[in-house]
Amino acid sequence: MNQEQLDKMKNGKGFIAALDQSGGSTPKALKGYGIEEDQYSNDDEMFQLVHDMRTRIVSSPEFTGDKIIGAILFEQTMDREVQGKHTGDFLADKGVVPFLKVDKGLDKEENGVQLMKPIPDLDKLLDRANDHKIFGTKMRSNILEFNKEGIDQVVEQQFEVAKQIIAKGLVPIIEPEVNINAEHKQEIEEYLSKKVLEHLNKLDEDQLVMLKITIPTKANQYEEVINHPNMVRVVALSGGYSREHANEVLKQNKDLIASFSRALINDLRVSQSDEEFDKILGQTIDSIYDASVNKVQ
């Protein structure tokens, strides 16, 4: 583990950019960027176009380690290059800590949740991540209802896989997303934070994790989790909220920083000139940075 990067993740001012759209979410990301499905004819072309989009984002002069402390990459992005360097190296040289999305998507809904699909060959993927100087990983589950059995299963699975990742010297981001439209969202979050704490308390002193959650209904719901000695950082997803709303509610949560995806790239278009693209990206980064760093007292 890179100590300098660990210090940045623990104490750095800023947020994490989630640039890990993959598989099924790639056409949607490209469409939002202004590239329709009839503009590519196979997966190779599609992934090249999305890599071009990500290259444009991370190589922008606005995308710096001063405000963006980390970035989450999709496996193919890790394997590709930006300006002649592997993406992880390119980001690290910019002062941005690289993470890798390792999950293979969600299973069908059961007990009000979607567990992660099995991750075959995870050890091999983690070895490759280490070769590419990746600092940590991310994996997502989905909680749709207040079902204690389902939530227990989500947290159990996340921590089980997290331990495998820790054993390879990487820091896992556990992501039990709570659907923003869930009927009993606040009750789910109260129960989820208790369960996460229970599992954190069972970790060895040197087993460090991060947590990515939906911005909670009750401000500072995860304060105890944030302050746990095994927790490097707690970050929040935008989850379908508009950037304005996500920023507004994030500001009310002390020590919670953003890890936005859609809210980061929503206003970017392939047709924009570099000057316009950089200006819009810069304004977006500034607003998310502000919500992550300057909290409502």
Helices and strands as residue ranges (DSSP letters): H 3-11, E 15-19, G 23-25, H 26-33, G 37-39, H 43-58, E 68-73, H 75-79, E 81-82, E 85-86, H 87-93, E 97-101, E 113-114, H 122-131, E 136-143, H 148-166, E 171-178, H 185-200, E 209-214, H 223-226, E 231-237, H 243-250, E 257-260, H 262-265, H 274-293
